Amino acid sequence: QVRLVESGGGLVQPGGSLRLSCTASGFTYSMYSMNWYRQPPGKQRELVASLASTGGTTTYADTVKRRITMARDNALKMGYLKMDSLEPEDTADYYCNAVWWKNYWGQGTQVTVSS
């Protein structure tokens, strides 16, 4: 059973931090590149960060790269997105995505940045 499950979202005040996690199961996670996407309210989904299967190549969207760090632990079949200095504009549903010859998606976790 293929599963990608995000967790760690919630309500945070502006300037705060969150660490999102993605737990994978049912496929060879180490062979897949990992992406984090987000979809703000009323807007289309956008790519936030990408990490190669080896963990050696990481890319970030220009809008967030100064404030986020992506990582993965292939042994634990986990992916992470650490977000600092959060702003109201970061409010969105965040999704993890695993890609190789197939494309798997999690159900999303909501991040709300508000005072």
C-alpha positions in Angstrom: 0.0 0.0 0.0 1.6 3.2 -1.2 1.4 6.1 1.3 2.8 9.5 1.8 1.6 11.2 4.9 2.4 14.8 5.8 2.4 16.1 9.4 3.5 19.1 11.4 1.2 21.8 10.0 -0.8 24.1 12.2 -1.2 27.6 13.3 1.9 29.7 13.9 2.4 33.4 14.5 4.3 35.5 12.0 8.0 35.1 12.5 7.6 31.6 13.9 8.9 28.3 12.6 7.5 24.9 11.7 9.0 21.6 10.7 6.9 19.5 8.3 7.4 15.8 8.0 6.5 13.3 5.3 6.4 9.6 6.1 6.6 7.2 3.1 5.7 3.6 2.9 4.8 1.0 0.3 7.5 1.9 -2.3 11.3 2.1 -2.6 11.6 5.6 -1.2 15.3 5.9 -1.6 14.9 5.7 -5.4 12.6 8.7 -5.6 13.2 12.4 -5.7 11.2 14.3 -3.2 9.4 17.6 -3.7 7.4 19.9 -1.5 4.5 21.8 -3.0 2.1 24.3 -1.5 -1.2 25.7 -2.5 -2.2 29.0 -0.9 -5.9 29.8 -0.6 -7.3 30.8 -4.0 -4.1 30.2 -5.8 -2.6 27.4 -7.9 -0.2 24.8 -6.5 3.5 25.8 -6.6 6.8 24.0 -6.1 8.6 25.0 -2.9 11.6 22.7 -2.7 13.1 19.6 -4.3 15.7 17.0 -3.2 17.3 14.3 -5.2 17.0 10.7 -4.2 20.7 10.7 -3.0 20.0 13.8 -0.9 22.9 15.6 -2.5 21.0 18.1 -4.7 18.5 20.5 -3.2 16.7 23.3 -4.9 14.4 26.0 -3.5 11.9 28.4 -4.9 13.3 31.9 -5.0 10.4 33.2 -2.8 11.3 31.0 0.1 14.9 29.8 -0.2 16.2 32.1 2.4 13.8 30.7 5.0 13.5 27.0 4.4 15.6 23.9 4.6 14.7 20.5 3.0 16.1 17.2 4.1 15.4 13.5 3.8 16.3 10.3 5.7 16.2 7.4 3.4 16.7 4.9 6.2 13.6 6.2 8.0 11.8 6.8 4.7 11.1 10.4 5.9 11.2 13.8 4.3 11.3 17.1 6.0 10.7 20.8 5.4 11.9 23.2 8.0 10.4 26.7 7.6 11.6 29.7 9.6 10.5 33.4 9.7 7.1 32.5 8.5 4.9 35.1 7.0 1.1 35.3 6.3 1.9 34.7 2.7 3.2 31.2 3.6 -0.3 30.2 4.6 -1.1 27.2 2.4 -1.8 23.5 2.2 1.6 21.8 1.9 2.1 18.5 0.0 5.0 16.1 -0.3 5.5 14.4 -3.6 7.8 11.5 -4.6 8.9 11.1 -8.2 10.8 8.5 -10.1 9.0 6.5 -12.8 5.9 7.0 -10.8 4.4 10.0 -9.1 3.0 9.8 -5.5 1.3 12.5 -3.5 0.4 13.0 0.1 -2.9 14.3 1.4 -1.5 17.6 2.5 -1.0 19.4 5.8 -2.3 22.9 6.4 -0.1 25.7 7.5 -1.7 28.9 8.8 0.5 31.9 9.6 -1.6 34.5 11.5 -1.6 36.6 14.6 
